[in-house]
């Protein structure tokens, strides 16, 4: 049986093929269809999870055998958000936006906050997709 965006019981956001030479030391919050006016109260219901890079060094190591596709992957069950958007007429599976926003931890007392734009090791995401079940 094949689910379509209209008949799906479950909807998943997949982030796949995440590779990099080393862990950048930050995590990214993942949002789906954030409203234009993105103040926190309006953004929070669109937060579907976080992407961490723990273990990225091992999955990106080309000298090791790996099963499956290369890189890290994360899957988020976004069914509740999709149902909420459908109820308000705001869900269109052909016009989905996914936003990745860095979450920087608060620095220890007496140390300065890492400034956005400072060099962090790059990572690559090969694919972001929706899966309908």
N, CA, C and O atoms as a Tinker XYZ file with bonds, in Angstrom:
   532  protein
     1  N      0.846000   -1.176000    0.000000    73     2
     2  CA     0.000000    0.000000    0.000000    64     1     3
     3  C      0.891000    1.239000    0.000000    63     2     4     5
     4  O      1.868000    1.302000    0.747000    81     3
     5  N      0.568000    2.196000   -0.812000    73     3     6
     6  CA     1.351000    3.427000   -0.903000    64     5     7
     7  C      0.578000    4.582000   -0.303000    63     6     8     9
     8  O     -0.567000    4.843000   -0.673000    81     7
     9  N      1.220000    5.273000    0.629000    73     7    10
    10  CA     0.589000    6.451000    1.226000    64     9    11
    11  C      0.860000    7.655000    0.338000    63    10    12    13
    12  O      1.909000    7.749000   -0.299000    81    11
    13  N     -0.088000    8.563000    0.305000    73    11    14
    14  CA     0.108000    9.831000   -0.387000    64    13    15
    15  C      0.095000   10.928000    0.671000    63    14    16    17
    16  O     -0.343000   10.688000    1.796000    81    15
    17  N      0.563000   12.123000    0.335000    73    15    18
    18  CA     0.541000   13.199000    1.322000    64    17    19
    19  C     -0.844000   13.445000    1.922000    63    18    20    21
    20  O     -0.954000   13.887000    3.065000    81    19
    21  N     -1.892000   13.165000    1.163000    73    19    22
    22  CA    -3.251000   13.409000    1.650000    64    21    23
    23  C     -3.775000   12.285000    2.528000    63    22    24    25
    24  O     -4.603000   12.531000    3.405000    81    23
    25  N     -3.308000   11.042000    2.315000    73    23    26
    26  CA    -3.853000    9.900000    3.035000    64    25    27
    27  C     -2.932000    9.357000    4.124000    63    26    28    29
    28  O     -3.302000    8.423000    4.835000    81    27
    29  N     -1.756000    9.920000    4.260000    73    27    30
    30  CA    -0.768000    9.387000    5.199000    64    29    31
    31  C     -1.267000    9.440000    6.640000    63    30    32    33
    32  O     -1.872000   10.422000    7.071000    81    31
    33  N     -0.998000    8.361000    7.374000    73    31    34
    34  CA    -1.294000    8.332000    8.807000    64    33    35
    35  C     -0.148000    8.942000    9.596000    63    34    36    37
    36  O     -0.367000    9.581000   10.625000    81    35
    37  N      1.084000    8.743000    9.112000    73    35    38
    38  CA     2.281000    9.262000    9.777000    64    37    39
    39  C      3.102000   10.021000    8.739000    63    38    40    41
    40  O      3.140000    9.652000    7.566000    81    39
    41  N      3.758000   11.092000    9.194000    73    39    42
    42  CA     4.629000   11.873000    8.313000    64    41    43
    43  C      5.958000   12.051000    9.032000    63    42    44    45
    44  O      6.003000   12.441000   10.199000    81    43
    45  N      7.035000   11.759000    8.317000    73    43    46
    46  CA     8.381000   11.861000    8.884000    64    45    47
    47  C      9.231000   12.803000    8.051000    63    46    48    49
    48  O      9.151000   12.817000    6.823000    81    47
    49  N     10.046000   13.590000    8.742000    73    47    50
    50  CA    11.056000   14.422000    8.094000    64    49    51
    51  C     12.380000   13.693000    8.265000    63    50    52    53
    52  O     12.793000   13.406000    9.388000    81    51
    53  N     13.042000   13.394000    7.161000    73    51    54
    54  CA    14.319000   12.693000    7.194000    64    53    55
    55  C     15.447000   13.651000    6.819000    63    54    56    57
    56  O     15.341000   14.396000    5.845000    81    55
    57  N     16.525000   13.625000    7.599000    73    55    58
    58  CA    17.734000   14.396000    7.321000    64    57    59
    59  C     18.833000   13.350000    7.192000    63    58    60    61
    60  O     19.175000   12.675000    8.163000    81    59
    61  N     19.389000   13.218000    5.980000    73    59    62
    62  CA    20.266000   12.088000    5.695000    64    61    63
    63  C     21.596000   12.500000    5.082000    63    62    64    65
    64  O     21.742000   13.587000    4.523000    81    63
    65  N     22.561000   11.593000    5.205000    73    63    66
    66  CA    23.866000   11.811000    4.590000    64    65    67
    67  C     24.623000   12.961000    5.222000    63    66    68    69
    68  O     25.238000   13.762000    4.518000    81    67
    69  N     24.585000   13.053000    6.548000    73    67    70
    70  CA    25.269000   14.132000    7.249000    64    69    71
    71  C     26.724000   13.712000    7.455000    63    70    72    73
    72  O     26.996000   12.749000    8.172000    81    71
    73  N     27.650000   14.425000    6.836000    73    71    74
    74  CA    29.065000   14.077000    6.932000    64    73    75
    75  C     29.902000   15.305000    7.270000    63    74    76    77
    76  O     29.482000   16.443000    7.061000    81    75
    77  N     31.080000   15.047000    7.791000    73    75    78
    78  CA    32.033000   16.099000    8.116000    64    77    79
    79  C     33.279000   15.477000    8.710000    63    78    80    81
    80  O     33.253000   14.341000    9.184000    81    79
    81  N     34.366000   16.224000    8.683000    73    79    82
    82  CA    35.629000   15.690000    9.198000    64    81    83
    83  C     35.622000   15.544000   10.712000    63    82    84    85
    84  O     36.213000   14.612000   11.258000    81    83
    85  N     34.947000   16.476000   11.388000    73    83    86
    86  CA    34.871000   16.388000   12.847000    64    85    87
    87  C     33.618000   17.095000   13.343000    63    86    88    89
    88  O     33.013000   17.901000   12.637000    81    87
    89  N     33.253000   16.775000   14.561000    73    87    90
    90  CA    32.068000   17.341000   15.186000    64    89    91
    91  C     32.242000   18.861000   15.327000    63    90    92    93
    92  O     33.240000   19.308000   15.893000    81    91
    93  N     31.302000   19.655000   14.830000    73    91    94
    94  CA    31.438000   21.102000   14.937000    64    93    95
    95  C     31.191000   21.639000   16.348000    63    94    96    97
    96  O     31.418000   22.820000   16.611000    81    95
    97  N     30.729000   20.779000   17.250000    73    95    98
    98  CA    30.542000   21.203000   18.634000    64    97    99
    99  C     29.269000   21.985000   18.898000    63    98   100   101
   100  O     29.117000   22.578000   19.966000    81    99
   101  N     28.357000   21.993000   17.946000    73    99   102
   102  CA    27.063000   22.643000   18.156000    64   101   103
   103  C     25.964000   21.705000   17.670000    63   102   104   105
   104  O     26.224000   20.754000   16.933000    81   103
   105  N     24.766000   21.978000   18.083000    73   103   106
   106  CA    23.585000   21.231000   17.667000    64   105   107
   107  C     22.686000   22.195000   16.911000    63   106   108   109
   108  O     22.717000   23.399000   17.162000    81   107
   109  N     21.899000   21.684000   16.001000    73   107   110
   110  CA    20.970000   22.528000   15.253000    64   109   111
   111  C     19.531000   22.162000   15.591000    63   110   112   113
   112  O     19.168000   20.986000   15.606000    81   111
   113  N     18.721000   23.170000   15.860000    73   111   114
   114  CA    17.278000   22.991000   16.015000    64   113   115
   115  C     16.695000   22.888000   14.606000    63   114   116   117
   116  O     17.158000   23.558000   13.683000    81   115
   117  N     15.686000   22.051000   14.453000    73   115   118
   118  CA    15.048000   21.852000   13.149000    64   117   119
   119  C     13.592000   22.299000   13.260000    63   118   120   121
   120  O     12.857000   21.866000   14.147000    81   119
   121  N     13.197000   23.171000   12.342000    73   119   122
   122  CA    11.831000   23.707000   12.301000    64   121   123
   123  C     11.219000   23.401000   10.941000    63   122   124   125
   124  O     11.924000   23.361000    9.933000    81   123
   125  N      9.911000   23.186000   10.915000    73   123   126
   126  CA     9.176000   22.971000    9.664000    64   125   127
   127  C      8.123000   24.055000    9.528000    63   126   128   129
   128  O      7.329000   24.288000   10.440000    81   127
   129  N      8.127000   24.719000    8.370000    73   127   130
   130  CA     7.146000   25.754000    8.023000    64   129   131
   131  C      7.010000   26.837000    9.096000    63   130   132   133
   132  O      5.906000   27.120000    9.560000    81   131
   133  N      8.122000   27.431000    9.482000    73   131   134
   134  CA     8.098000   28.507000   10.471000    64   133   135
   135  C      7.385000   29.711000    9.860000    63   134   136   137
   136  O      7.676000   30.088000    8.725000    81   135
   137  N      6.455000   30.319000   10.599000    73   135   138
   138  CA     5.781000   31.512000   10.077000    64   137   139
   139  C      6.788000   32.637000    9.822000    63   138   140   141
   140  O      7.838000   32.699000   10.462000    81   139
   141  N      6.460000   33.510000    8.894000    73   139   142
   142  CA     7.345000   34.629000    8.536000    64   141   143
   143  C      7.772000   35.443000    9.752000    63   142   144   145
   144  O      8.960000   35.705000    9.940000    81   143
   145  N      6.827000   35.835000   10.562000    73   143   146
   146  CA     7.157000   36.580000   11.783000    64   145   147
   147  C      7.577000   35.538000   12.815000    63   146   148   149
   148  O      6.738000   34.969000   13.515000    81   147
   149  N      8.881000   35.295000   12.901000    73   147   150
   150  CA     9.366000   34.154000   13.661000    64   149   151
   151  C      9.659000   34.384000   15.126000    63   150   152   153
   152  O     10.629000   33.827000   15.639000    81   151
   153  N      8.857000   35.187000   15.832000    73   151   154
   154  CA     9.089000   35.331000   17.268000    64   153   155
   155  C      8.921000   33.972000   17.944000    63   154   156   157
   156  O      8.167000   33.130000   17.455000    81   155
   157  N      9.619000   33.745000   19.072000    73   155   158
   158  CA     9.646000   32.421000   19.702000    64   157   159
   159  C      8.277000   31.787000   19.938000    63   158   160   161
   160  O      8.128000   30.582000   19.733000    81   159
   161  N      7.303000   32.532000   20.348000    73   159   162
   162  CA     5.985000   31.947000   20.628000    64   161   163
   163  C      5.374000   31.323000   19.373000    63   162   164   165
   164  O      4.670000   30.317000   19.461000    81   163
   165  N      5.639000   31.912000   18.212000    73   163   166
   166  CA     5.096000   31.372000   16.966000    64   165   167
   167  C      5.990000   30.293000   16.384000    63   166   168   169
   168  O      5.516000   29.451000   15.622000    81   167
   169  N      7.282000   30.298000   16.728000    73   167   170
   170  CA     8.241000   29.328000   16.199000    64   169   171
   171  C      8.165000   27.985000   16.937000    63   170   172   173
   172  O      8.301000   26.927000   16.324000    81   171
   173  N      7.949000   28.039000   18.247000    73   171   174
   174  CA     8.036000   26.835000   19.072000    64   173   175
   175  C      7.178000   25.671000   18.579000    63   174   176   177
   176  O      7.670000   24.542000   18.569000    81   175
   177  N      5.930000   25.879000   18.170000    73   175   178
   178  CA     5.137000   24.734000   17.703000    64   177   179
   179  C      5.713000   24.082000   16.436000    63   178   180   181
   180  O      5.348000   22.955000   16.101000    81   179
   181  N      6.598000   24.778000   15.744000    73   179   182
   182  CA     7.176000   24.281000   14.490000    64   181   183
   183  C      8.521000   23.578000   14.707000    63   182   184   185
   184  O      9.120000   23.067000   13.761000    81   183
   185  N      8.985000   23.558000   15.953000    73   183   186
   186  CA    10.237000   22.877000   16.290000    64   185   187
   187  C      9.971000   21.374000   16.312000    63   186   188   189
   188  O      9.142000   20.898000   17.087000    81   187
   189  N     10.683000   20.622000   15.453000    73   187   190
   190  CA    10.428000   19.182000   15.355000    64   189   191
   191  C     11.534000   18.344000   15.984000    63   190   192   193
   192  O     11.381000   17.130000   16.123000    81   191
   193  N     12.634000   18.962000   16.364000    73   191   194
   194  CA    13.725000   18.221000   16.993000    64   193   195
   195  C     15.054000   18.899000   16.758000    63   194   196   197
   196  O     15.118000   20.019000   16.252000    81   195
   197  N     16.119000   18.202000   17.133000    73   195   198
   198  CA    17.475000   18.735000   16.998000    64   197   199
   199  C     18.356000   17.740000   16.257000    63   198   200   201
   200  O     18.180000   16.527000   16.370000    81   199
   201  N     19.304000   18.272000   15.500000    73   199   202
   202  CA    20.304000   17.454000   14.820000    64   201   203
   203  C     21.610000   17.624000   15.568000    63   202   204   205
   204  O     22.115000   18.738000   15.714000    81   203
   205  N     22.163000   16.496000   16.049000    73   203   206
   206  CA    23.480000   16.539000   16.683000    64   205   207
   207  C     24.461000   15.819000   15.766000    63   206   208   209
   208  O     24.065000   15.063000   14.879000    81   207
   209  N     25.710000   16.060000   15.991000    73   207   210
   210  CA    26.745000   15.509000   15.127000    64   209   211
   211  C     27.631000   14.507000   15.860000    63   210   212   213
   212  O     28.743000   14.221000   15.417000    81   211
   213  N     27.142000   13.971000   16.982000    73   211   214
   214  CA    27.897000   12.991000   17.744000    64   213   215
   215  C     28.194000   11.783000   16.859000    63   214   216   217
   216  O     27.278000   11.198000   16.280000    81   215
   217  N     29.447000   11.414000   16.752000    73   215   218
   218  CA    29.856000   10.262000   15.958000    64   217   219
   219  C     30.139000   10.560000   14.505000    63   218   220   221
   220  O     30.408000    9.641000   13.731000    81   219
   221  N     30.086000   11.821000   14.111000    73   219   222
   222  CA    30.280000   12.170000   12.699000    64   221   223
   223  C     31.661000   11.756000   12.190000    63   222   224   225
   224  O     31.819000   11.436000   11.012000    81   223
   225  N     32.663000   11.761000   13.080000    73   223   226
   226  CA    34.011000   11.387000   12.658000    64   225   227
   227  C     34.053000    9.930000   12.194000    63   226   228   229
   228  O     34.711000    9.611000   11.203000    81   227
   229  N     33.353000    9.051000   12.907000    73   227   230
   230  CA    33.372000    7.618000   12.561000    64   229   231
   231  C     32.622000    7.342000   11.263000    63   230   232   233
   232  O     33.106000    6.583000   10.423000    81   231
   233  N     31.456000    7.942000   11.087000    73   231   234
   234  CA    30.681000    7.650000    9.868000    64   233   235
   235  C     31.270000    8.315000    8.642000    63   234   236   237
   236  O     30.951000    7.928000    7.518000    81   235
   237  N     32.132000    9.317000    8.836000    73   235   238
   238  CA    32.772000    9.993000    7.708000    64   237   239
   239  C     34.146000    9.415000    7.390000    63   238   240   241
   240  O     34.788000    9.838000    6.429000    81   239
   241  N     34.602000    8.455000    8.186000    73   239   242
   242  CA    35.921000    7.849000    8.004000    64   241   243
   243  C     35.874000    6.875000    6.829000    63   242   244   245
   244  O     35.230000    5.829000    6.911000    81   243
   245  N     36.553000    7.218000    5.741000    73   243   246
   246  CA    36.523000    6.391000    4.534000    64   245   247
   247  C     37.398000    5.148000    4.641000    63   246   248   249
   248  O     37.369000    4.300000    3.750000    81   247
   249  N     38.170000    5.025000    5.709000    73   247   250
   250  CA    39.006000    3.834000    5.875000    64   249   251
   251  C     38.250000    2.707000    6.575000    63   250   252   253
   252  O     38.788000    1.609000    6.720000    81   251
   253  N     37.019000    2.954000    7.012000    73   251   254
   254  CA    36.204000    1.946000    7.694000    64   253   255
   255  C     35.098000    1.457000    6.767000    63   254   256   257
   256  O     34.605000    2.194000    5.913000    81   255
   257  N     34.721000    0.188000    6.958000    73   255   258
   258  CA    33.567000   -0.349000    6.237000    64   257   259
   259  C     32.300000    0.148000    6.924000    63   258   260   261
   260  O     32.221000    0.180000    8.152000    81   259
   261  N     31.312000    0.536000    6.123000    73   259   262
   262  CA    30.032000    1.005000    6.647000    64   261   263
   263  C     28.913000    0.278000    5.914000    63   262   264   265
   264  O     29.004000    0.023000    4.713000    81   263
   265  N     27.865000   -0.049000    6.646000    73   263   266
   266  CA    26.689000   -0.608000    5.989000    64   265   267
   267  C     25.703000    0.525000    5.757000    63   266   268   269
   268  O     25.656000    1.478000    6.536000    81   267
   269  N     24.938000    0.431000    4.719000    73   267   270
   270  CA    23.952000    1.470000    4.428000    64   269   271
   271  C     24.579000    2.689000    3.801000    63   270   272   273
   272  O     25.745000    2.680000    3.405000    81   271
   273  N     23.791000    3.730000    3.718000    73   271   274
   274  CA    24.272000    4.961000    3.102000    64   273   275
   275  C     25.243000    5.669000    4.045000    63   274   276   277
   276  O     25.158000    5.497000    5.261000    81   275
   277  N     26.158000    6.458000    3.498000    73   275   278
   278  CA    27.153000    7.121000    4.340000    64   277   279
   279  C     26.546000    8.256000    5.163000    63   278   280   281
   280  O     25.533000    8.847000    4.788000    81   279
   281  N     27.179000    8.539000    6.272000    73   279   282
   282  CA    26.786000    9.690000    7.084000    64   281   283
   283  C     25.747000    9.380000    8.139000    63   282   284   285
   284  O     25.155000    8.302000    8.187000    81   283
   285  N     25.557000   10.376000    8.980000    73   283   286
   286  CA    24.536000   10.308000   10.024000    64   285   287
   287  C     23.167000   10.537000    9.407000    63   286   288   289
   288  O     23.062000   11.110000    8.322000    81   287
   289  N     22.126000   10.098000   10.084000    73   287   290
   290  CA    20.758000   10.413000    9.658000    64   289   291
   291  C     19.887000   10.630000   10.886000    63   290   292   293
   292  O     20.096000   10.031000   11.941000    81   291
   293  N     18.933000   11.480000   10.716000    73   291   294
   294  CA    17.949000   11.755000   11.762000    64   293   295
   295  C     16.578000   11.714000   11.117000    63   294   296   297
   296  O     16.398000   12.167000    9.987000    81   295
   297  N     15.613000   11.169000   11.841000    73   295   298
   298  CA    14.225000   11.134000   11.375000    64   297   299
   299  C     13.351000   11.722000   12.467000    63   298   300   301
   300  O     13.506000   11.397000   13.644000    81   299
   301  N     12.436000   12.584000   12.073000    73   299   302
   302  CA    11.547000   13.259000   13.016000    64   301   303
   303  C     10.105000   12.956000   12.634000    63   302   304   305
   304  O      9.711000   13.134000   11.481000    81   303
   305  N      9.321000   12.501000   13.600000    73   303   306
   306  CA     7.900000   12.269000   13.372000    64   305   307
   307  C      7.215000   13.634000   13.461000    63   306   308   309
   308  O      7.127000   14.221000   14.540000    81   307
   309  N      6.739000   14.128000   12.337000    73   307   310
   310  CA     6.116000   15.458000   12.302000    64   309   311
   311  C      4.605000   15.365000   12.102000    63   310   312   313
   312  O      3.966000   16.335000   11.696000    81   311
   313  N      4.041000   14.196000   12.388000    73   311   314
   314  CA     2.616000   13.965000   12.161000    64   313   315
   315  C      1.736000   14.979000   12.881000    63   314   316   317
   316  O      0.808000   15.525000   12.285000    81   315
   317  N      2.019000   15.236000   14.157000    73   315   318
   318  CA     1.171000   16.167000   14.924000    64   317   319
   319  C      1.223000   17.572000   14.325000    63   318   320   321
   320  O      0.195000   18.244000   14.238000    81   319
   321  N      2.399000   18.018000   13.914000    73   319   322
   322  CA     2.519000   19.341000   13.297000    64   321   323
   323  C      1.754000   19.386000   11.978000    63   322   324   325
   324  O      1.044000   20.354000   11.703000    81   323
   325  N      1.894000   18.347000   11.164000    73   323   326
   326  CA     1.187000   18.304000    9.874000    64   325   327
   327  C     -0.320000   18.333000   10.096000    63   326   328   329
   328  O     -1.034000   19.039000    9.384000    81   327
   329  N     -0.814000   17.572000   11.074000    73   327   330
   330  CA    -2.256000   17.574000   11.360000    64   329   331
   331  C     -2.723000   18.957000   11.795000    63   330   332   333
   332  O     -3.792000   19.414000   11.391000    81   331
   333  N     -1.919000   19.616000   12.617000    73   331   334
   334  CA    -2.259000   20.973000   13.060000    64   333   335
   335  C     -2.292000   21.940000   11.881000    63   334   336   337
   336  O     -3.200000   22.764000   11.775000    81   335
   337  N     -1.306000   21.841000   11.000000    73   335   338
   338  CA    -1.274000   22.712000    9.816000    64   337   339
   339  C     -2.431000   22.394000    8.869000    63   338   340   341
   340  O     -3.018000   23.307000    8.289000    81   339
   341  N     -2.762000   21.124000    8.707000    73   339   342
   342  CA    -3.901000   20.737000    7.859000    64   341   343
   343  C     -5.198000   21.338000    8.396000    63   342   344   345
   344  O     -6.029000   21.821000    7.626000    81   343
   345  N     -5.369000   21.308000    9.714000    73   343   346
   346  CA    -6.603000   21.807000   10.336000    64   345   347
   347  C     -6.808000   23.291000   10.074000    63   346   348   349
   348  O     -7.944000   23.763000   10.032000    81   347
   349  N     -5.721000   24.029000    9.898000    73   347   350
   350  CA    -5.839000   25.468000    9.637000    64   349   351
   351  C     -5.698000   25.799000    8.153000    63   350   352   353
   352  O     -5.703000   26.969000    7.772000    81   351
   353  N     -5.571000   24.763000    7.315000    73   351   354
   354  CA    -5.423000   24.984000    5.878000    64   353   355
   355  C     -4.041000   25.469000    5.485000    63   354   356   357
   356  O     -3.859000   26.000000    4.389000    81   355
   357  N     -3.054000   25.290000    6.375000    73   355   358
   358  CA    -1.707000   25.809000    6.124000    64   357   359
   359  C     -0.717000   24.724000    5.688000    63   358   360   361
   360  O      0.486000   24.981000    5.646000    81   359
   361  N     -1.199000   23.512000    5.361000    73   359   362
   362  CA    -0.287000   22.437000    4.956000    64   361   363
   363  C     -0.373000   22.206000    3.464000    63   362   364   365
   364  O     -1.445000   21.919000    2.930000    81   363
   365  N      0.752000   22.331000    2.797000    73   363   366
   366  CA     0.874000   22.002000    1.384000    64   365   367
   367  C      2.164000   21.203000    1.242000    63   366   368   369
   368  O      3.247000   21.781000    1.340000    81   367
   369  N      2.085000   19.887000    1.013000    73   367   370
   370  CA     3.290000   19.062000    0.964000    64   369   371
   371  C      4.247000   19.415000   -0.173000    63   370   372   373
   372  O      5.383000   18.941000   -0.200000    81   371
   373  N      3.789000   20.247000   -1.111000    73   371   374
   374  CA     4.683000   20.677000   -2.192000    64   373   375
   375  C      5.420000   21.970000   -1.840000    63   374   376   377
   376  O      6.283000   22.420000   -2.594000    81   375
   377  N      5.079000   22.567000   -0.695000    73   375   378
   378  CA     5.709000   23.829000   -0.288000    64   377   379
   379  C      6.122000   23.758000    1.178000    63   378   380   381
   380  O      5.628000   24.512000    2.016000    81   379
   381  N      7.031000   22.841000    1.470000    73   379   382
   382  CA     7.514000   22.651000    2.837000    64   381   383
   383  C      8.858000   23.358000    2.981000    63   382   384   385
   384  O      9.738000   23.222000    2.131000    81   383
   385  N      9.004000   24.118000    4.068000    73   383   386
   386  CA    10.300000   24.728000    4.351000    64   385   387
   387  C     10.864000   24.113000    5.626000    63   386   388   389
   388  O     10.150000   23.909000    6.607000    81   387
   389  N     12.145000   23.825000    5.589000    73   387   390
   390  CA    12.854000   23.277000    6.739000    64   389   391
   391  C     13.957000   24.262000    7.097000    63   390   392   393
   392  O     14.764000   24.652000    6.253000    81   391
   393  N     13.974000   24.655000    8.364000    73   391   394
   394  CA    14.952000   25.628000    8.840000    64   393   395
   395  C     15.852000   24.967000    9.876000    63   394   396   397
   396  O     15.373000   24.312000   10.801000    81   395
   397  N     17.161000   25.146000    9.711000    73   395   398
   398  CA    18.149000   24.657000   10.666000    64   397   399
   399  C     18.742000   25.874000   11.365000    63   398   400   401
   400  O     19.247000   26.790000   10.715000    81   399
   401  N     18.676000   25.876000   12.678000    73   399   402
   402  CA    19.166000   27.028000   13.450000    64   401   403
   403  C     20.142000   26.546000   14.516000    63   402   404   405
   404  O     19.800000   25.674000   15.315000    81   403
   405  N     21.370000   27.108000   14.541000    73   403   406
   406  CA    22.350000   26.641000   15.529000    64   405   407
   407  C     21.913000   26.939000   16.957000    63   406   408   409
   408  O     21.401000   28.016000   17.261000    81   407
   409  N     22.129000   25.954000   17.821000    73   407   410
   410  CA    21.875000   26.112000   19.253000    64   409   411
   411  C     23.235000   26.157000   19.939000    63   410   412   413
   412  O     23.929000   25.146000   20.045000    81   411
   413  N     23.588000   27.311000   20.387000    73   411   414
   414  CA    24.896000   27.452000   21.028000    64   413   415
   415  C     24.715000   27.400000   22.536000    63   414   416   417
   416  O     23.897000   28.135000   23.090000    81   415
   417  N     25.475000   26.533000   23.207000    73   415   418
   418  CA    25.350000   26.444000   24.667000    64   417   419
   419  C     25.843000   27.718000   25.332000    63   418   420   421
   420  O     26.701000   28.423000   24.800000    81   419
   421  N     25.291000   28.001000   26.497000    73   419   422
   422  CA    25.760000   29.159000   27.265000    64   421   423
   423  C     27.190000   28.868000   27.709000    63   422   424   425
   424  O     27.498000   27.744000   28.106000    81   423
   425  N     28.062000   29.870000   27.644000    73   423   426
   426  CA    29.460000   29.652000   28.038000    64   425   427
   427  C     29.581000   29.514000   29.555000    63   426   428   429
   428  O     28.723000   29.997000   30.294000    81   427
   429  N     30.640000   28.859000   30.016000    73   427   430
   430  CA    30.880000   28.786000   31.458000    64   429   431
   431  C     31.044000   30.183000   32.039000    63   430   432   433
   432  O     31.425000   31.116000   31.331000    81   431
   433  N     30.762000   30.325000   33.313000    73   431   434
   434  CA    30.895000   31.634000   33.977000    64   433   435
   435  C     32.279000   32.204000   33.733000    63   434   436   437
   436  O     33.287000   31.511000   33.875000    81   435
   437  N     32.314000   33.475000   33.365000    73   435   438
   438  CA    33.574000   34.169000   33.152000    64   437   439
   439  C     34.131000   34.050000   31.747000    63   438   440   441
   440  O     35.162000   34.653000   31.448000    81   439
   441  N     33.467000   33.271000   30.852000    73   439   442
   442  CA    33.940000   33.144000   29.480000    64   441   443
   443  C     32.952000   33.818000   28.537000    63   442   444   445
   444  O     31.760000   33.918000   28.828000    81   443
   445  N     33.469000   34.276000   27.405000    73   443   446
   446  CA    32.618000   34.953000   26.425000    64   445   447
   447  C     31.874000   33.944000   25.566000    63   446   448   449
   448  O     32.346000   32.831000   25.335000    81   447
   449  N     30.700000   34.356000   25.095000    73   447   450
   450  CA    29.891000   33.543000   24.189000    64   449   451
   451  C     30.595000   33.449000   22.849000    63   450   452   453
   452  O     31.159000   34.433000   22.373000    81   451
   453  N     30.568000   32.268000   22.235000    73   451   454
   454  CA    31.089000   32.094000   20.889000    64   453   455
   455  C     30.253000   32.959000   19.956000    63   454   456   457
   456  O     29.024000   32.888000   19.977000    81   455
   457  N     30.894000   33.754000   19.157000    73   455   458
   458  CA    30.198000   34.680000   18.269000    64   457   459
   459  C     29.813000   33.956000   16.987000    63   458   460   461
   460  O     30.620000   33.230000   16.406000    81   459
   461  N     28.574000   34.161000   16.550000    73   459   462
   462  CA    28.125000   33.568000   15.291000    64   461   463
   463  C     29.065000   34.016000   14.190000    63   462   464   465
   464  O     29.455000   35.182000   14.141000    81   463
   465  N     29.424000   33.121000   13.329000    73   463   466
   466  CA    30.321000   33.450000   12.235000    64   465   467
   467  C     31.751000   33.012000   12.508000    63   466   468   469
   468  O     32.561000   32.962000   11.583000    81   467
   469  N     32.087000   32.690000   13.771000    73   467   470
   470  CA    33.411000   32.162000   14.035000    64   469   471
   471  C     33.506000   30.795000   13.369000    63   470   472   473
   472  O     32.507000   30.097000   13.200000    81   471
   473  N     34.706000   30.436000   13.001000    73   471   474
   474  CA    34.911000   29.198000   12.257000    64   473   475
   475  C     34.477000   27.967000   13.057000    63   474   476   477
   476  O     34.916000   27.762000   14.189000    81   475
   477  N     33.625000   27.169000   12.463000    73   475   478
   478  CA    33.274000   25.855000   12.998000    64   477   479
   479  C     33.507000   24.875000   11.864000    63   478   480   481
   480  O     33.354000   25.238000   10.697000    81   479
   481  N     33.871000   23.649000   12.178000    73   479   482
   482  CA    34.099000   22.671000   11.108000    64   481   483
   483  C     32.833000   22.499000   10.264000    63   482   484   485
   484  O     31.738000   22.380000   10.813000    81   483
   485  N     32.974000   22.484000    8.936000    73   483   486
   486  CA    31.797000   22.355000    8.077000    64   485   487
   487  C     31.218000   20.944000    8.100000    63   486   488   489
   488  O     31.935000   19.963000    8.298000    81   487
   489  N     29.921000   20.866000    7.895000    73   487   490
   490  CA    29.224000   19.593000    7.712000    64   489   491
   491  C     28.394000   19.708000    6.437000    63   490   492   493
   492  O     28.059000   20.804000    5.986000    81   491
   493  N     28.079000   18.563000    5.879000    73   491   494
   494  CA    27.273000   18.509000    4.658000    64   493   495
   495  C     26.049000   17.643000    4.916000    63   494   496   497
   496  O     26.150000   16.579000    5.528000    81   495
   497  N     24.905000   18.096000    4.453000    73   495   498
   498  CA    23.674000   17.309000    4.505000    64   497   499
   499  C     23.304000   17.000000    3.064000    63   498   500   501
   500  O     23.075000   17.905000    2.262000    81   499
   501  N     23.247000   15.705000    2.740000    73   499   502
   502  CA    22.959000   15.319000    1.361000    64   501   503
   503  C     21.485000   15.432000    0.988000    63   502   504   505
   504  O     21.150000   15.806000   -0.136000    81   503
   505  N     20.594000   15.102000    1.951000    73   503   506
   506  CA    19.184000   15.093000    1.572000    64   505   507
   507  C     18.290000   15.375000    2.766000    63   506   508   509
   508  O     18.522000   14.882000    3.870000    81   507
   509  N     17.257000   16.182000    2.521000    73   507   510
   510  CA    16.178000   16.414000    3.468000    64   509   511
   511  C     14.908000   16.018000    2.726000    63   510   512   513
   512  O     14.631000   16.538000    1.645000    81   511
   513  N     14.125000   15.087000    3.311000    73   511   514
   514  CA    12.954000   14.587000    2.590000    64   513   515
   515  C     11.802000   14.295000    3.554000    63   514   516   517
   516  O     11.980000   14.190000    4.767000    81   515
   517  N     10.620000   14.170000    2.961000    73   515   518
   518  CA     9.435000   13.754000    3.704000    64   517   519
   519  C      9.116000   12.312000    3.346000    63   518   520   521
   520  O      9.262000   11.892000    2.198000    81   519
   521  N      8.678000   11.563000    4.351000    73   519   522
   522  CA     8.251000   10.185000    4.139000    64   521   523
   523  C      6.834000   10.069000    4.666000    63   522   524   525
   524  O      6.557000   10.412000    5.815000    81   523
   525  N      5.932000    9.579000    3.812000    73   523   526
   526  CA     4.523000    9.425000    4.185000    64   525   527
   527  C      4.225000    7.951000    4.374000    63   526   528   529
   528  O      4.530000    7.135000    3.505000    81   527
   529  N      3.629000    7.605000    5.509000    73   527   530
   530  CA     3.331000    6.209000    5.809000    64   529   531
   531  C      1.837000    6.009000    5.945000    63   530   532
   532  O      1.384000    4.893000    6.199000    81   531
